Amino acid sequence: MEAALQLLKAHLPQDPFDRQLSALADGLLEGPALIEFYRDLHKSAPDDWRLVVVLAGAYSRTGKDSLAVVQLQKLLRTESDHPEVWMELAKCYKRLDKSELALRALNSLIDIQPDYAQAHVTRLRFLLEAGDLEEATAASIFSLEVRQLPPELLSWLDKVNLHLEQGLRPPEELLREQEEKEPEAPAAIPEPAPAPAPAPTSSGGMTEKDRTLQLLSLTSMLAILVKGGLSFGRIFGILASKHQGPMRQVVLDLEKSVMREGESLSKAFARHPEVFPDQYLALVEMGESTNLSRCLDRLCEQLKLEYRKSEPPDKARPELLLACRNLSDALDASGSEAKALAWAARACGEGPVKAAVQDLEKQVASGARLAECKFPPIFTPLITGLVGAHDAVGTTPSAFKDLARLLSP
């Protein structure tokens, strides 16, 4: 054991953040002995800020997060530019149930190094654990604007944001996709159980279902806006405002190709084969010579069938379809969003659909327009884009008719 510790003392100063070596030290020592080991290590190179961080980590692993915070705060007085220090401090504060201080540390880290990927993930996870979906939504939008982040992380943030924009907490399996990966432990340490196989993905790390849902949302909005006679300049502006992450960048690229370089829509789409398959391009090209809105409607039908293949059965769907049709009729008849929602809620049976319509009714009664409402998750992520597009062309009631059509068998 002594020989192993001497070997660790020789190698750890070269790379104090080597987790395999740290795991070996944890396996050989515990409690005060572990702290003493890292204290001696720090004394051997007192000017190496990294050794203060690993000493703080030893305090934390022995249940002394308050002492770890003291070490890190002292270090920050002279070494405030290292993201590892802020990350360790944030984790200590979180374990001490000081969430506000943990978030401040993460925000400071991101200010110092915006492309430090794990800080964006950890901040989002802390906010979700606190149940603050509104702040989590804002954080995800902010992170999506940091273009230096890895493409796979931006794709993950885009999927998380898709749920948050609907007021829905992202599923755990999605959140686990960005868990901090631990390296394999040395032979002396038991290996962890293998992680579950990830879901099948398409380009950009997105699942096929997510890709189809985003394409269905974009195509549905495009069909509505084209049918409404809007210029492509305004269409791209609306599409960009309703999408985040990689899909928003695709929309901005399309705008550049069509509006600045004068390309046709089909040629602009062809620049993104990872998003728009050949069958999609063929129908758009045909629509440009015949009837574009009709061909876009056909694409929506095809994408709906693809999306429904992977969607689990939902007992509430028949009631949701009826409520959407009733709400569309009520909006057409009354001209008042508040009155239409009140009538549609009364027409619903007791259950989650009625509760969702009543939630919208309360938002509108407090002064919001339907296009500004945060839709309950039962309406699916499609509704925000549908309402936004129909609002732009003055046909808001048809948004709920379109949703019913997209969700119908």
N, C-alpha and C positions, 0 to 999 in steps of 0.2 A: 504493500500500500504506500509506504514512504517513497519508494522508487517511482510509483505512478504519480504521486503528488509533485515530486521534483520535476518530472517530465512535463506535467501540466504547467508548472511555474515557468518552465523554459519556453513553452510554446504559446501560452495564452497572451503574453504581452505583444506578440507579433500580430495576433488577430483576436482581441478580447471579445468580439461579437460572434466568434465561432461557436455555434450552438452545440455541436457535437462534443467539443471540449467542455463546455459548460455542463452538459448533461452528464459527462463522465465525473466532473467534480461533484455534482449533486448526488451521484450514485455512491461516491466514496465518503462524503462528509454530510453532516446535517447540523442544524441549529447553530450554536455559538462557534463550533469548529469551522463551519462553512464561511461565516462572516470573518473569522480570524484569517482564514486562508486568503480571502479577497482583500482584506486590510493589508496583509503582508505584501500582496501583489502590488497594491497601490503604492506602498512605501518604496518599492523597488523602482518605480518610475512615477514620482509625484506630479510631474508635469503632463502626463498623458490623461487627457479628459475622459478617454474611453474607459479607463480603469475605474473612474468614479461612477460611471454609468453601470458597470457590471457589479460594483460594490453595492450600489443602490438596489440592483436586481436581487442580490443575495439577501439584503434586508427584507425585500418584499416576499421572497420565497420562504422566509422563516417567520412570516406574519408580522413584520415590523415596517409597514408601509409609511408610517409617520416619520420614522428615522430615514427611510429612503427619500422622502420628500425633502427633508433637511439637507441631505447630501446633494440632491439635484438643484435645489434652490441656491445653495452656495456656489455650485458650479456655474449656474446661469449668470452670476454677477460678473464673471470674466469670460465665459464661453457660451454666448447666447445664439451662435449661428449654426449650431449642430442639431439637425432634426431629431436625431436619436435621443437627445436629452429631453426635448419637449414630448416626444412620444412616450418615453418611460414615465415622465412626470404625469402625463394625462392618464396613463393606466393606474398609477398609484392613487391619484385623486378619485378615479372611478371606484376603485376597491374600497376607498374610505367614504364612499357615498357622497362625495363632493362633486356632483355632476357638472355644476356650473363652472367650477374651476377646471375640471377635466376638459370641457369644451373650449374654455379660454386658451388652455395650453395647445389644443389641436389647432385652433384658429391662428395662434401665433406661429405654429409650425408651418401652416399653409402659407402664411404671409411671407415667411422666410424662404420656403422652398415649395412653390405651388405645385410642382410635379411629383411631390412625395406621395406616391399612390396610396400607401397604407393609411395615411392620415385622413384622406377622403373617405375611405371605407370605414375606418374606426369612428370618425365623427358621425357618419350616417347611422352606424350600428348603435352608438350611444343614444342618439336621438330616438331611434325606434324602440330601444329598450325602455326609455323614459316615457314612451307612448305619445310623444310630441310629433304627430304626423305632419302638422303644418310646417314646423321648423325643418323636419326631415325633407319635405318637398322642396323648400327653399334651398337647403344644402345640396340636394341632388341637382337642382337647376344650376347652382353656382359651379359645382364640380364639372358639369357637362360643358361649361364654357372654357374649361382649362384644356386647351387643345393639345398640350404637351403630354397629357396622360396617355398611357398605352391604349391602343385601340380596343383590346379585349375588356379593359376596365370601363372605357366609355360605353361600350356595348352593354355591359352589366348595369351601369348607372342608368342607361336609357330604359332598360327593362324594369328596373326598380322604380324609376320615375313614372313609368306608364301606370303602375299600380297606385303610387302616391297621388298622382293627379286626380284619381278617382276617389280619393279619401280612403284607400284600401291599404292595409299593411301588407307588404310583399310577403309571399310564402317563404317559409323557413328554408326550403330546398334551394330557392333562388339566393337567399342571403348567404347560405353556406358555400356558394360557388366562389366567394371571395374571402373565405376564411384564410387567415395567415398560415402559410404552409410551413410545417416543421420539417427539417431534414431528417433523414434516417438516423436513428440513434446508433451508437457503437454497439459492437456485439455483446458487451457486458450488460447493456440496458435492454429490457424487453421491447420488442418492436410493437408499435401500435397496430390495432386492427386495420385492415385495408379499408380505404374510403370507398363508399358506394360508387358504382360506375356513373359518370355524368350522363345527362339526357342527351339524345342525339342532337347535334347542332348543325346549323348551316353556316354561311359565311358570317364572319365577325363574332363567332362564339354564341350566336343566338340560336334558340331552339327553332325548329321548323314552324311550330305553332306561333311563336312570337313573330317570326318573320312574316308569316301569312297574315297575322292580325294587323301588323303595321302597314303592310301593302294594301290590305282591304280598307283600312281607315283612310289612307292617302287616296286610293282610287275612288272611294265613295265620295270624299270631299271634292275631288277633281271633277267627277261626273256632275255633281250638284252645281258647282261654280261655272263649269262650261255651259251647262244647260241654262244657267241664269244670265248668260251673256256678258260675263265680266271679262275684262281684258286680262291677258296673261300676266301683265305686270302686277295687277291687283291679286290675281289668283295665287301667284307664287308668294306674295306677301302674307296672305291668309294661311297658306299651307305651312310656311315657315313659323308662323306664330303658334301653330297648334302641334308642332312636332319638336322633339328635343334630340340631342345626341347625334348619332350617325345619320338618322333619317332627315334631320333638319339640314345637315351638311349636304345631303343628296339634293334636297329641294333647292338650296342656295346654288349648287352646281348647275341644276337644271335651269334656274333663272338666268344664270350667266350665259349658258349655251344658247338659250332661246332669245333672251332680250338683248344681249350684247353682241353675240356672234351670229345671230340670225338663223340658227339651225331649226329644223322642224322638231316637233315634240318627240317623234319616234327616234330621231337621230340622237337627241339629247338623252333619252332613256337608254339608248344602246351603249352609252358611255359607262353605264352602271349595270353590267350583266350580273353582278352578285345580288342585285336587288330585283331587277326586271328580267324574268326569263324570256326565252325566245317566243313562246306562245303569246306572252303579254305584248311584246314588241310587234308581233304580226297583227294583232287586233287593233293596236293604236295606229299602226301604219295604214291599215284598211280604213279606220275611222277618219283619218285625215283626208281620204279621197271620197268618203261616203257621208257618214253621220257619226261624228266623234262621240257625242254624248251617248248615243245608242250602243256603240261598241264598248264604251266605258261601263255602261250598265251591264253588258254581258260579262265583262271581266269581273265585276262585282259578284255576279251570280256564281262564276267559276271559283272565285276566291272564297266565297261563302261556303261552298261545298267542301273545299279543302280544309277550311277552318273547322267546320262542324265534325269532320272525321275524327279529329283529335280532342274534341270538346266533350267532357263527361256529361251524362244525362243530368238535367236540372228539372226537378219537380215543379219549380216555380215558373218555368218558362211559359206554359200556356196562359197563366194569369198575367204575366208580364206582357205578353203579346196583346191580350185583350185590353189591358190598361193603356198601352201605347196607342192603340187604335182609338180608344175612348178619349184619350187626352188630345190626340190630333183633331178629332171631331169637335171637342169642346173648345179648343183654341180657335178653330175656324169659325165656330158659331158665336162665341162670346166676344172675341177681340180683347179679352182681359186675361192675362196669364194667371192672376190670383184667383179669379172666379173659375177658370177652367181647371186649375189644379184642385180647388176645393170640390168641384163636382166629380172629377175623376177619382179623388180619394174616397168620396162617399160611395162610388160605384164599385170599389174594390172590396173583396172579402177580407176578413181579418187575416193578417199574415205579413210577411216581409215586403211584399209589393206595395201594400197599402201604407206601411210604415215609410217606405222610400218616397212615395208620392207626397205623403204628409211632410216629409223632410224638405222636399222641394217647395211645398206650399209655404212653409215657415220662412225659407230663405227669400222667396219672392215677397211675402208679406212684410219682411224687414227692409225692403227697398231694392233688392237685387233683381236684375232681369234674368230670364231663363238662360240666356247665353253667358251669364256671369256666374251661374250657380255651380257649386261643387256637387256633382251627381253621385248619389249613393252607388256602391259597387254593383248592385243588382242590375243596373242599367248597362253594364259591360263597358269596357274602355272605348267602344265605338261611339257612344252617345256624344261625347264632348266635341269630336270633330264634326259629326252630323249637325248638331245644333249650331256650331260656329259657322259652318258653311251655309246652312239655310238662313241663319240670321243675316249673313252678308248679302243675300239676294232677296230678303224679305219674305221668306216662306217657312218661318220657324215651325208651324204646325206639322209640316211634312217631315220634319226630322224624326218624329216619333212613328210616323207611318213607315219611313225608311228603315228604322230600327226593327220594327215588327217584321218587315219583309226580309231583312237580313237574318233574323233569328228564327223565322218560320221554317218548318220542314221542307 
